Amino acid sequence: MKIDVLTLFPLMFDGFVNTSIIGRAVKDNKVTINIHNIRDFSKEPNNRVDDYGFGGGHGMVLMPAPIFDAVEHFRTPDSLVIMMTPQGKTYTQEQAYNLTKYNHIIIICGHYEGFDERIRSIVDLEISIGDYVLTGGEIPSMVVMDSVIRLIDGVIIEESHLNESFNNNLLDHPVYTKPQNFRGMEVPEVLLSGHHENIRKWREEEALKKTLERRPDLLEKR
């Protein structure tokens, strides 16, 4: 998979691209991540990319020309162009799986007051990571990339994500490690039994119980 990110703040991605699972995926050629400065596509004095919005109001609006030029420069027939925006569809694990089907993704990170509305005409998908507003689309874009890259074959062990939260619209079951007794809190005996079928049933029941207590809305989708 190849991912091109359009941003006004490329340095924000240095740690993300080079650290932990994402860094290993890049090193192992499972994914290619290119970070591009939108200002490089500006034809305005001082590489300006924003201006005051028509009709008044506070904040600066990203102009269409630099983003159009950037997208048209990188876009290919098999590209998916994503805009990170609080007005987009709320992101889910199902969407993360769907995005793994694409060979090339272009992510546009907004900033300031937002995008000129005409930029939406070159966008295939608008994504929001939740009902709140951040200073820009950089952190949300990292959330999307992280969730997708870890699902690419060979990045992590497949079993690690098949039973995670939100698969099958359930939260994950409780997990434990050593010591067996910590400050009077014991590991459930079934996990020490070695009986795989009983462990499987316990985990399924606990996942259902946790989902019912914390996210009953997910059960409505089952």
LUMGULO-681842 format. One record per residue (C-alpha): residue in one letter; x, y, z; chain. Coordinates in nm, 3 decimals, padded with zeros to 5 digits. Each point is the difference from the previous one (the first is absolute). Example, Ala and Ser with C-alpha at 12.3 -4.5 7.8 and 13.67 -1.06 7.14 Angstrom:
BEGIN
r xx yy zz c
A 01.230 -00.450 00.780 A $
S 00.137 00.344 -00.066 A $
//
This chain:
BEGIN
r xx yy zz c
M 00.000 00.000 00.000 A $
K 00.110 00.355 -00.074 A $
I -00.123 00.298 00.203 A $
D 00.055 00.364 -00.095 A $
V -00.083 00.255 00.270 A $
L -00.061 00.366 -00.083 A $
T 00.064 00.225 00.300 A $
L 00.122 00.342 00.108 A $
F 00.207 -00.153 00.279 A $
P 00.215 -00.288 -00.130 A $
L 00.220 -00.013 00.311 A $
M -00.295 -00.126 00.205 A $
F 00.034 -00.337 -00.176 A $
D 00.369 -00.068 00.067 A $
G -00.051 -00.210 00.312 A $
F -00.309 -00.173 -00.135 A $
V 00.164 -00.122 -00.321 A $
N 00.320 -00.120 00.167 A $
T -00.119 -00.156 00.325 A $
S -00.141 -00.332 00.123 A $
I -00.223 -00.216 -00.223 A $
I -00.042 00.271 -00.264 A $
G 00.375 00.050 -00.022 A $
R 00.054 -00.374 -00.044 A $
A -00.269 -00.019 -00.267 A $
V 00.174 00.277 -00.193 A $
K 00.341 -00.165 00.043 A $
D -00.140 -00.336 -00.117 A $
N -00.158 00.162 -00.308 A $
K -00.352 -00.092 00.110 A $
V -00.100 00.363 -00.047 A $
T 00.150 00.315 -00.151 A $
I -00.089 00.327 00.174 A $
N 00.082 00.329 -00.169 A $
I -00.061 00.329 00.182 A $
H -00.044 00.306 -00.223 A $
N -00.017 00.366 00.093 A $
I -00.304 00.165 -00.161 A $
R 00.198 00.326 -00.017 A $
D 00.226 -00.158 -00.262 A $
F -00.296 00.014 -00.240 A $
S -00.088 00.363 00.062 A $
K 00.055 00.260 -00.273 A $
E -00.076 00.287 00.239 A $
P 00.264 00.235 00.147 A $
N 00.181 -00.162 00.294 A $
N -00.171 -00.331 -00.088 A $
R -00.323 00.118 00.156 A $
V -00.274 -00.262 00.017 A $
D -00.283 00.175 00.187 A $
D -00.203 00.319 00.001 A $
Y -00.296 00.164 00.173 A $
G -00.336 -00.156 -00.075 A $
F -00.255 00.180 -00.216 A $
G -00.286 00.135 00.205 A $
G 00.215 00.074 00.302 A $
G 00.060 -00.203 00.312 A $
H 00.301 -00.099 00.207 A $
G 00.284 -00.222 -00.116 A $
M 00.175 -00.075 -00.324 A $
V -00.128 -00.234 -00.271 A $
L 00.220 -00.233 -00.206 A $
M -00.005 00.105 -00.364 A $
P -00.094 -00.258 -00.264 A $
A 00.284 00.048 -00.250 A $
P 00.294 -00.149 00.198 A $
I -00.202 -00.302 00.110 A $
F -00.144 -00.061 -00.348 A $
D 00.352 00.016 -00.145 A $
A 00.139 -00.234 00.266 A $
V -00.275 -00.259 -00.038 A $
E 00.022 00.010 -00.381 A $
H 00.377 -00.044 00.024 A $
F -00.018 -00.319 00.207 A $
R -00.335 -00.147 -00.105 A $
T -00.011 -00.313 -00.215 A $
P -00.300 -00.199 -00.130 A $
D 00.008 -00.227 00.308 A $
S 00.041 00.277 00.262 A $
L -00.246 00.070 00.281 A $
V 00.001 00.363 00.115 A $
I -00.098 00.051 00.365 A $
M -00.073 00.329 00.173 A $
M 00.038 00.010 00.377 A $
T -00.286 00.218 00.128 A $
P -00.238 00.008 00.299 A $
Q -00.279 00.012 -00.259 A $
G 00.094 -00.345 -00.133 A $
K -00.140 -00.343 00.073 A $
T 00.097 -00.124 00.346 A $
Y 00.291 -00.242 -00.033 A $
T -00.045 -00.367 00.094 A $
Q 00.196 -00.324 -00.003 A $
E -00.209 -00.111 -00.295 A $
Q 00.126 00.299 -00.197 A $
A 00.357 -00.086 00.097 A $
Y -00.042 -00.346 -00.153 A $
N -00.154 00.153 -00.313 A $
L 00.293 00.236 -00.047 A $
T 00.247 -00.292 -00.008 A $
K -00.147 -00.089 -00.341 A $
Y 00.155 00.308 -00.162 A $
N 00.351 00.008 -00.145 A $
H 00.031 00.378 00.023 A $
I -00.152 00.245 00.246 A $
I 00.036 00.377 00.000 A $
I -00.089 00.171 00.329 A $
I -00.067 00.374 00.017 A $
C 00.054 00.158 00.342 A $
G -00.190 00.321 00.060 A $
H 00.094 00.282 00.234 A $
Y -00.113 00.345 00.110 A $
E -00.371 00.069 -00.066 A $
G -00.034 -00.280 -00.253 A $
F -00.007 -00.075 -00.371 A $
D -00.141 00.203 -00.284 A $
E -00.319 -00.194 -00.074 A $
R 00.104 -00.062 -00.361 A $
I 00.283 -00.229 00.115 A $
R -00.264 -00.260 00.081 A $
S -00.055 -00.050 -00.374 A $
I 00.330 -00.193 -00.027 A $
V -00.049 -00.204 00.318 A $
D -00.126 -00.361 00.003 A $
L -00.053 -00.041 00.374 A $
E -00.032 00.235 00.298 A $
I 00.096 -00.141 00.339 A $
S -00.049 00.124 00.356 A $
I 00.157 -00.181 00.296 A $
G -00.263 00.131 00.240 A $
D -00.239 00.276 00.095 A $
Y 00.258 00.254 00.110 A $
V 00.229 00.251 -00.170 A $
L 00.381 -00.003 -00.010 A $
T 00.242 00.264 -00.125 A $
G 00.057 -00.191 -00.321 A $
G -00.032 -00.328 -00.187 A $
E 00.351 -00.124 00.072 A $
I -00.075 -00.201 00.314 A $
P -00.323 -00.145 -00.147 A $
S 00.192 -00.105 -00.311 A $
M 00.247 -00.187 00.220 A $
V -00.291 -00.174 00.172 A $
V -00.132 -00.118 -00.336 A $
M 00.341 -00.108 -00.128 A $
D 00.083 -00.190 00.319 A $
S -00.332 -00.184 -00.003 A $
V 00.042 -00.100 -00.366 A $
I 00.371 -00.084 -00.012 A $
R -00.021 -00.243 00.292 A $
L -00.259 -00.199 -00.200 A $
I 00.228 -00.045 -00.302 A $
D 00.116 -00.360 -00.043 A $
G 00.326 -00.063 00.181 A $
V 00.006 00.318 00.207 A $
I -00.122 -00.174 00.317 A $
I -00.114 -00.355 00.070 A $
E -00.349 -00.038 -00.148 A $
E -00.141 -00.156 00.317 A $
S 00.096 00.317 00.188 A $
H -00.265 00.205 -00.174 A $
L -00.265 -00.261 -00.083 A $
N -00.118 -00.008 00.361 A $
E 00.043 00.367 00.086 A $
S -00.262 00.251 00.109 A $
F -00.261 00.089 -00.264 A $
N 00.046 -00.316 -00.204 A $
N -00.345 -00.161 -00.013 A $
N -00.127 00.318 00.170 A $
L 00.134 -00.108 00.338 A $
L 00.250 00.151 00.241 A $
D 00.301 -00.217 00.076 A $
H -00.009 -00.249 00.287 A $
P 00.210 00.062 00.315 A $
V 00.366 -00.104 -00.015 A $
Y 00.245 -00.080 00.281 A $
T 00.369 -00.068 00.051 A $
K 00.238 -00.073 00.293 A $
P -00.023 00.008 00.295 A $
Q -00.293 -00.233 00.058 A $
N -00.093 00.193 00.315 A $
F 00.053 00.376 00.006 A $
R -00.108 00.186 00.314 A $
G -00.268 -00.257 00.067 A $
M -00.135 00.003 -00.355 A $
E 00.012 -00.349 -00.152 A $
V 00.021 -00.110 -00.362 A $
P -00.321 -00.193 -00.087 A $
E 00.058 -00.371 00.052 A $
V -00.131 -00.093 -00.345 A $
L 00.298 00.175 -00.161 A $
L 00.234 -00.224 00.200 A $
S -00.185 -00.322 -00.080 A $
G 00.155 -00.073 -00.339 A $
H -00.347 -00.094 -00.126 A $
H -00.014 00.186 -00.331 A $
E -00.374 -00.040 -00.063 A $
N -00.090 00.127 00.346 A $
I 00.238 00.293 -00.047 A $
R -00.158 00.081 -00.335 A $
K -00.349 -00.005 00.150 A $
W 00.109 00.214 00.297 A $
R 00.156 00.259 -00.229 A $
E -00.310 00.013 -00.218 A $
E -00.227 00.043 00.302 A $
E 00.223 00.266 00.153 A $
A 00.014 00.191 -00.329 A $
L -00.379 -00.001 -00.018 A $
K -00.027 00.106 00.364 A $
K 00.249 00.285 -00.041 A $
T -00.169 00.121 -00.318 A $
L -00.343 -00.006 00.166 A $
E 00.132 00.203 00.294 A $
R 00.211 00.252 -00.190 A $
R -00.120 00.017 -00.362 A $
P -00.349 -00.149 -00.029 A $
D -00.041 00.191 -00.327 A $
L 00.242 -00.244 -00.163 A $
L -00.223 -00.296 00.081 A $
E -00.281 00.158 -00.202 A $
K 00.212 -00.060 -00.311 A $
R 00.041 -00.375 00.068 A $
//
